[in-house]
Amino acid sequence: MKLLTHEIGSLAKPPWLVKTSAGSPLDESDVEHARTWGEKLGVDGSEELVENLKRGNPDKAELGRWASRYALRLLESAGIEVVYDGEQQRTEMYAWAVDHSNGFEPRGTVRSFDNKYYSKSAVTAEPSLREPYHNDEFAFLQSVANHDLKIPVTGAYTIAVWSYDEHFGPQSGRIGAGHGRSEELAARREFANDLARNVIRPNLESLIELGAKWIQIDEPGASTEADELDIFVESFNESVEGLDCFFSTHLCFSDYDLFFPAIEQMHGCKQFCVGFANYDSRELGTSGAERPGYEVISKFRDLPYEPILGLGVLDIHTDFVESPGLVRDRILYATEVFGDPERIHVCPDCGLRTRSWEVAYEKLRNMVEGTKLAEQALTTAGATT
């Protein structure tokens, strides 16, 4: 029995990339970070990076590519089978998309959580793709990756709900002062679907032409408004319908019950990646009482088009390193509920960018080891039935 492991998206950026991007000077600790991790992960040519950092004033774009190499090797060395580069060459998942699109104007920064901020823009005209904005990184990663790739792309609905609307909504003057919720919903639908058709879809088409086989549509904003879930579903379908690729979506932390029954119409989605470990206990065991964080998975099981579930088994909000046994039991509970292990993939709850490389690496290694333990248990159970 084989269970596929993959990442979700982001990893922390190395200090030598963060400092260079911010225009801050590097010190010996940054050089040592590059040297230590280069040796640990077996990054080809890492000595060249170390020498460049020692000389100072390294090229930002080249450092981004080095960070991609390191992130790939971190995931591959941990044993993850389907990988990406932790979004090392991107600024931020929202800003990277709107900065490469027409119809947006920057409106400053807003706080997302803790001390994390992102640059928020307003849509002021019909959105359109200025240029495919993942092609360069994807082409580079194709040339250096040893494992299969899955590319994450921010979805249309999240871009819409994270933007100020000065073109479609009330601020545009297109909706009267006495408008109701129905007019607001119509404006959001038009905005999200325009993004899907004119920004996301052509970007996906370009990646597929380059050889992308698996594209993950990231929708952390999907459940922001409970009465807009049909708009999220519609914009996803507009983005992917008819395209020849394996499409999955990542749903960030939420009350997952809200997504039903709306996502019953997401027939183009072959996999839902969902975070459960954040809500689960740390106790071993495979009963429902011992796995409270996974209660909702039966609803994903019962979706009519039978998508795969990307089972989140690592809590990305803490430095707690899940034991292989805990990962195993979370997987075994899910496979028992689904009744079909082939519909279960194993992944972290979300991207690991808030964790250090040291913690992320140990978590991922234990995830892989726990997956192997689950495979062994499933194989043994199959042999005795």
C-alpha positions as a printed NumPy array, in Angstrom:
array([[  0.   ,   0.   ,   0.   ],
       [  1.484,   3.374,  -1.06 ],
       [  0.397,   6.757,   0.322],
       [  1.645,   9.844,  -1.516],
       [  3.308,  12.627,   0.499],
       [  3.534,  16.229,  -0.651],
       [  4.018,  19.743,   0.65 ],
       [  1.416,  22.51 ,   0.699],
       [  3.269,  25.681,  -0.231],
       [  5.436,  28.083,   1.698],
       [  8.635,  27.575,   3.656],
       [ 10.491,  30.225,   5.617],
       [ 12.995,  32.129,   3.513],
       [ 16.633,  31.81 ,   4.57 ],
       [ 18.078,  34.813,   6.44 ],
       [ 20.567,  35.581,   3.681],
       [ 17.686,  36.021,   1.224],
       [ 15.501,  38.004,   3.637],
       [ 18.287,  40.42 ,   4.538],
       [ 19.426,  40.937,   0.962],
       [ 15.852,  41.575,  -0.184],
       [ 15.483,  44.178,   2.578],
       [ 18.819,  45.807,   1.756],
       [ 20.322,  44.814,   5.119],
       [ 23.97 ,  43.756,   5.478],
       [ 24.834,  40.087,   5.925],
       [ 26.938,  38.75 ,   8.766],
       [ 28.829,  35.555,   9.523],
       [ 25.712,  33.809,  10.834],
       [ 24.109,  34.137,   7.398],
       [ 27.153,  32.658,   5.713],
       [ 27.198,  29.84 ,   8.255],
       [ 23.495,  29.161,   7.622],
       [ 24.178,  28.721,   3.909],
       [ 27.209,  26.536,   4.581],
       [ 25.558,  24.307,   7.202],
       [ 22.331,  23.702,   5.3  ],
       [ 24.123,  23.321,   1.996],
       [ 26.186,  20.497,   3.464],
       [ 23.265,  18.95 ,   5.359],
       [ 21.001,  18.868,   2.308],
       [ 23.665,  18.087,  -0.264],
       [ 22.974,  21.216,  -2.334],
       [ 25.166,  21.042,  -5.428],
       [ 27.464,  24.046,  -5.713],
       [ 26.567,  25.487,  -2.314],
       [ 30.228,  26.451,  -1.892],
       [ 29.693,  28.995,  -4.668],
       [ 26.82 ,  30.568,  -2.738],
       [ 28.918,  30.706,   0.439],
       [ 31.699,  32.528,  -1.393],
       [ 29.231,  34.968,  -2.942],
       [ 27.794,  35.751,   0.482],
       [ 31.279,  36.302,   1.899],
       [ 32.083,  38.819,  -0.828],
       [ 28.901,  40.763,  -0.073],
       [ 26.395,  42.54 ,  -2.321],
       [ 25.021,  39.339,  -3.901],
       [ 22.498,  39.504,  -6.751],
       [ 18.934,  39.289,  -5.388],
       [ 17.529,  37.244,  -8.26 ],
       [ 20.378,  34.765,  -8.069],
       [ 19.913,  34.437,  -4.312],
       [ 16.243,  33.668,  -4.927],
       [ 17.241,  30.8  ,  -7.192],
       [ 19.688,  29.536,  -4.577],
       [ 16.933,  29.657,  -1.963],
       [ 14.761,  27.612,  -4.324],
       [ 17.504,  24.988,  -4.624],
       [ 17.85 ,  24.782,  -0.848],
       [ 14.091,  24.531,  -0.267],
       [ 13.73 ,  21.806,  -2.888],
       [ 16.535,  19.79 ,  -1.328],
       [ 15.06 ,  20.284,   2.154],
       [ 11.773,  18.75 ,   1.035],
       [ 13.41 ,  16.041,  -1.054],
       [ 15.884,  15.158,   1.692],
       [ 13.001,  14.837,   4.153],
       [ 11.514,  12.241,   1.804],
       [  8.593,  14.271,   0.409],
       [  7.589,  12.847,  -2.96 ],
       [  5.887,  15.842,  -4.613],
       [  7.599,  19.155,  -3.914],
       [  7.952,  22.827,  -4.755],
       [ 10.358,  25.497,  -3.565],
       [  8.455,  26.983,  -0.641],
       [  7.634,  30.044,  -2.787],
       [ 11.153,  31.38 ,  -2.271],
       [ 11.145,  33.634,  -5.33 ],
       [  7.754,  35.23 ,  -4.627],
       [  7.143,  38.275,  -2.477],
       [  3.794,  37.159,  -0.98 ],
       [  0.95 ,  35.034,  -2.328],
       [ -1.481,  37.944,  -2.841],
       [  0.928,  40.718,  -3.806],
       [  2.808,  38.509,  -6.272],
       [ -0.395,  37.934,  -8.227],
       [ -1.772,  41.483,  -8.28 ],
       [  1.639,  43.034,  -8.953],
       [  1.743,  41.1  , -12.231],
       [ -1.828,  41.955, -13.222],
       [ -3.516,  44.985, -14.723],
       [ -6.374,  46.802, -13.009],
       [ -4.94 ,  47.087,  -9.483],
       [ -3.447,  49.977,  -7.511],
       [ -1.578,  49.634,  -4.189],
       [ -3.304,  50.899,  -1.055],
       [ -0.719,  50.289,   1.667],
       [ -0.268,  47.417,   4.108],
       [ -2.688,  45.656,   6.437],
       [ -2.094,  43.257,   9.304],
       [ -2.941,  39.625,   8.58 ],
       [ -1.982,  37.942,  11.878],
       [  0.527,  38.419,  14.723],
       [  3.157,  40.793,  13.34 ],
       [  2.628,  39.702,   9.74 ],
       [  1.509,  42.238,   7.162],
       [  0.72 ,  42.18 ,   3.473],
       [  0.418,  44.866,   0.822],
       [ -3.222,  45.337,  -0.101],
       [ -4.393,  46.71 ,  -3.433],
       [ -7.645,  48.001,  -4.864],
       [ -9.15 ,  46.849,  -8.126],
       [ -9.782,  50.031, -10.098],
       [-10.367,  48.656, -13.594],
       [-11.106,  45.407, -15.407],
       [ -8.447,  42.936, -14.164],
       [ -6.264,  41.178, -16.714],
       [ -3.008,  39.254, -16.794],
       [ -0.06 ,  41.493, -17.599],
       [  2.326,  38.548, -17.916],
       [  2.384,  34.929, -16.707],
       [  3.895,  35.334, -13.261],
       [  4.983,  31.817, -12.329],
       [  6.638,  30.729, -15.58 ],
       [ 10.207,  31.733, -14.78 ],
       [ 10.263,  30.062, -11.373],
       [  8.54 ,  26.927, -12.67 ],
       [ 10.922,  26.571, -15.614],
       [ 13.876,  26.959, -13.259],
       [ 12.521,  24.404, -10.794],
       [ 11.928,  21.924, -13.596],
       [ 15.644,  22.146, -14.338],
       [ 16.83 ,  21.452, -10.778],
       [ 14.153,  19.329,  -9.041],
       [ 14.766,  15.635,  -8.444],
       [ 11.163,  14.869,  -7.453],
       [  7.822,  15.624,  -9.112],
       [  6.548,  19.191,  -8.834],
       [  3.234,  20.651,  -7.689],
       [  2.914,  24.395,  -8.235],
       [  0.735,  26.5  ,  -5.892],
       [ -1.219,  29.398,  -7.435],
       [ -3.354,  31.894,  -5.517],
       [ -7.009,  31.542,  -6.505],
       [ -9.414,  34.097,  -7.909],
       [-11.78 ,  34.285,  -4.958],
       [ -9.003,  34.915,  -2.425],
       [ -7.58 ,  37.713,  -4.569],
       [-11.053,  39.235,  -4.815],
       [-11.897,  39.039,  -1.122],
       [ -8.454,  40.32 ,  -0.083],
       [ -8.695,  43.381,  -2.366],
       [-10.473,  46.676,  -1.951],
       [-13.148,  46.901,  -4.623],
       [-13.22 ,  50.303,  -6.319],
       [-14.419,  49.046,  -9.692],
       [-17.225,  46.508,  -9.261],
       [-18.653,  47.329,  -5.83 ],
       [-20.302,  50.257,  -4.002],
       [-17.162,  52.438,  -4.033],
       [-17.209,  52.432,  -7.834],
       [-20.524,  54.262,  -7.991],
       [-21.993,  51.436, -10.078],
       [-24.187,  50.432,  -7.131],
       [-26.538,  52.943,  -5.561],
       [-26.278,  54.166,  -1.977],
       [-29.346,  52.178,  -0.96 ],
       [-27.999,  48.882,  -2.229],
       [-28.611,  45.583,  -0.48 ],
       [-26.605,  42.42 ,   0.032],
       [-27.764,  41.   ,  -3.298],
       [-26.045,  43.838,  -5.168],
       [-22.848,  43.299,  -3.169],
       [-22.899,  39.589,  -3.981],
       [-23.413,  40.293,  -7.672],
       [-20.424,  42.656,  -7.647],
       [-18.209,  40.105,  -5.887],
       [-19.267,  37.387,  -8.325],
       [-18.404,  39.57 , -11.307],
       [-15.023,  40.49 ,  -9.784],
       [-14.073,  36.902,  -8.889],
       [-15.17 ,  35.481, -12.234],
       [-13.352,  38.213, -14.171],
       [-10.211,  37.328, -12.219],
       [-10.749,  33.643, -12.952],
       [-11.204,  34.173, -16.692],
       [ -8.728,  36.981, -17.315],
       [ -5.922,  36.417, -14.776],
       [ -5.924,  32.93 , -13.272],
       [ -6.971,  30.84 , -16.267],
       [ -4.426,  32.28 , -18.75 ],
       [ -1.754,  31.894, -16.078],
       [ -2.707,  28.226, -15.65 ],
       [ -2.742,  27.689, -19.411],
       [  0.775,  29.08 , -19.637],
       [  2.03 ,  26.751, -16.894],
       [  0.421,  23.744, -18.558],
       [  2.157,  24.649, -21.818],
       [  5.443,  24.567, -19.883],
       [  4.656,  21.057, -18.658],
       [  2.886,  21.533, -15.318],
       [  1.045,  18.333, -14.371],
       [ -0.293,  19.31 , -10.941],
       [ -1.475,  22.801,  -9.983],
       [ -2.781,  23.645,  -6.526],
       [ -5.228,  26.559,  -6.347],
       [ -4.699,  28.197,  -2.953],
       [ -7.883,  29.654,  -1.473],
       [ -7.195,  30.722,   2.127],
       [ -9.955,  33.318,   1.822],
       [-12.607,  30.881,   0.603],
       [-14.761,  30.909,   3.744],
       [-14.386,  34.603,   4.583],
       [-18.072,  35.183,   3.841],
       [-20.364,  32.207,   4.447],
       [-22.892,  33.412,   1.877],
       [-20.24 ,  33.653,  -0.864],
       [-19.113,  30.028,  -1.005],
       [-20.96 ,  29.51 ,  -4.276],
       [-18.898,  32.384,  -5.711],
       [-15.688,  30.654,  -4.6  ],
       [-16.855,  27.438,  -6.272],
       [-17.933,  29.211,  -9.456],
       [-14.64 ,  31.1  ,  -9.782],
       [-12.661,  27.871,  -9.272],
       [-14.653,  26.169, -12.005],
       [-14.185,  29.157, -14.317],
       [-10.428,  28.941, -13.728],
       [ -9.91 ,  25.256, -14.511],
       [-12.777,  23.976, -16.655],
       [-11.559,  22.089, -19.717],
       [ -7.849,  22.373, -18.881],
       [ -5.759,  19.199, -18.975],
       [ -4.069,  19.127, -15.585],
       [ -4.485,  17.65 , -12.099],
       [ -6.058,  20.484, -10.098],
       [ -6.284,  20.554,  -6.322],
       [ -7.22 ,  23.276,  -3.885],
       [ -5.944,  24.168,  -0.436],
       [ -8.542,  25.295,   2.089],
       [ -6.976,  27.191,   4.967],
       [ -8.082,  26.931,   8.598],
       [-11.822,  27.324,   8.891],
       [-15.065,  25.753,   9.981],
       [-14.966,  23.188,   7.193],
       [-18.636,  22.348,   7.615],
       [-19.34 ,  25.688,   5.927],
       [-18.049,  24.362,   2.598],
       [-20.876,  21.864,   2.297],
       [-22.903,  21.524,   0.151],
       [-21.303,  24.269,  -2.014],
       [-18.198,  22.275,  -2.973],
       [-20.334,  19.432,  -4.282],
       [-20.203,  21.408,  -7.542],
       [-16.362,  21.588,  -7.759],
       [-16.084,  18.698, -10.199],
       [-12.781,  19.946, -11.608],
       [-11.089,  19.633,  -8.215],
       [ -9.288,  16.301,  -7.942],
       [ -8.001,  16.86 ,  -4.413],
       [ -8.809,  18.994,  -1.361],
       [ -5.811,  19.772,   0.875],
       [ -7.209,  20.496,   4.321],
       [ -5.642,  21.276,   7.698],
       [ -6.866,  19.036,  10.526],
       [ -3.918,  18.579,  12.904],
       [ -4.371,  22.107,  14.268],
       [ -7.706,  20.954,  15.759],
       [ -6.616,  17.481,  16.847],
       [ -5.298,  15.995,  20.081],
       [ -1.704,  14.847,  20.482],
       [ -2.741,  11.501,  21.923],
       [ -2.089,   8.283,  20.049],
       [ -5.039,   6.256,  18.84 ],
       [ -7.307,   5.709,  15.865],
       [-10.771,   6.106,  17.354],
       [-13.013,   9.076,  16.72 ],
       [-12.625,  10.155,  20.355],
       [ -8.846,  10.215,  19.95 ],
       [ -8.982,  12.035,  16.596],
       [-11.429,  14.912,  17.221],
       [ -9.773,  17.162,  14.652],
       [-10.749,  14.849,  11.807],
       [-14.474,  14.57 ,  12.479],
       [-15.48 ,  16.379,   9.278],
       [-13.556,  14.162,   6.856],
       [-16.576,  11.945,   6.2  ],
       [-18.132,  14.873,   4.345],
       [-15.155,  14.98 ,   1.966],
       [-15.453,  11.211,   1.579],
       [-19.065,  11.538,   0.489],
       [-18.539,  14.16 ,  -2.226],
       [-20.149,  12.739,  -5.396],
       [-17.066,  13.082,  -7.616],
       [-14.827,  11.243,  -5.082],
       [-11.856,  13.63 ,  -4.808],
       [ -8.664,  12.73 ,  -2.995],
       [ -8.2  ,  14.223,   0.478],
       [ -4.862,  15.892,   1.168],
       [ -4.818,  14.983,   4.854],
       [ -3.187,  17.624,   7.043],
       [ -1.215,  15.78 ,   9.744],
       [  1.257,  18.48 ,  10.881],
       [  0.229,  21.494,  12.967],
       [  2.1  ,  24.388,  11.365],
       [  1.309,  26.837,  14.194],
       [  3.614,  25.251,  16.761],
       [  7.166,  23.951,  17.088],
       [  5.784,  20.704,  18.506],
       [  7.215,  17.927,  16.349],
       [  4.628,  15.23 ,  15.749],
       [  5.921,  11.722,  16.387],
       [  5.797,   9.169,  13.561],
       [  3.273,   7.249,  15.655],
       [  0.933,  10.229,  15.895],
       [  1.159,  10.8  ,  12.138],
       [  0.497,   7.098,  11.563],
       [ -2.628,   7.114,  13.717],
       [ -4.051,  10.206,  12.037],
       [ -3.591,   8.53 ,   8.666],
       [ -5.044,   5.213,   9.804],
       [ -8.116,   6.945,  11.196],
       [ -8.665,   8.727,   7.87 ],
       [ -8.179,   5.613,   5.762],
       [-10.653,   3.753,   7.966],
       [-13.261,   6.494,   7.524],
       [-12.713,   6.706,   3.769],
       [-12.532,   2.959,   3.255],
       [-10.17 ,   3.57 ,   0.325],
       [ -6.534,   4.455,   1.146],
       [ -5.953,   5.531,  -2.455],
       [ -8.119,   8.578,  -1.757],
       [ -5.753,   9.765,   0.99 ],
       [ -2.589,  11.812,   0.42 ],
       [ -0.455,  12.997,   3.336],
       [  0.673,  16.6  ,   3.846],
       [  1.114,  19.349,   6.445],
       [ -1.916,  21.408,   7.441],
       [ -0.609,  24.42 ,   5.524],
       [  2.662,  26.   ,   4.435],
       [  5.466,  25.909,   7.002],
       [  6.759,  29.455,   6.519],
       [  6.182,  30.374,  10.179],
       [  8.485,  27.575,  11.357],
       [ 12.279,  27.543,  11.277],
       [ 13.96 ,  25.224,   8.798],
       [ 15.127,  23.093,  11.717],
       [ 11.593,  22.54 ,  12.987],
       [ 10.055,  22.195,   9.524],
       [ 12.645,  19.589,   8.542],
       [ 12.02 ,  17.454,  11.636],
       [  8.262,  17.706,  11.212],
       [  8.465,  16.654,   7.568],
       [ 10.855,  13.78 ,   8.261],
       [  8.503,  12.438,  10.914],
       [  5.571,  12.878,   8.54 ],
       [  7.325,  10.679,   6.002],
       [  8.275,   8.112,   8.644],
       [  4.726,   8.086,  10.017],
       [  3.372,   7.578,   6.507],
       [  5.621,   4.544,   6.108],
       [  4.314,   3.146,   9.391],
       [  0.747,   3.628,   8.174],
       [  1.571,   1.908,   4.888],
       [  2.998,  -1.044,   6.785],
       [ -0.088,  -1.268,   8.999],
       [ -2.416,  -1.108,   5.999],
       [ -0.416,  -3.741,   4.147],
       [ -0.481,  -6.041,   7.168],
       [ -4.21 ,  -5.505,   7.645],
       [ -4.83 ,  -6.247,   3.983],
       [ -2.85 ,  -9.45 ,   4.182],
       [ -4.911, -10.712,   7.111],
       [ -8.37 ,  -9.956,   5.683]])
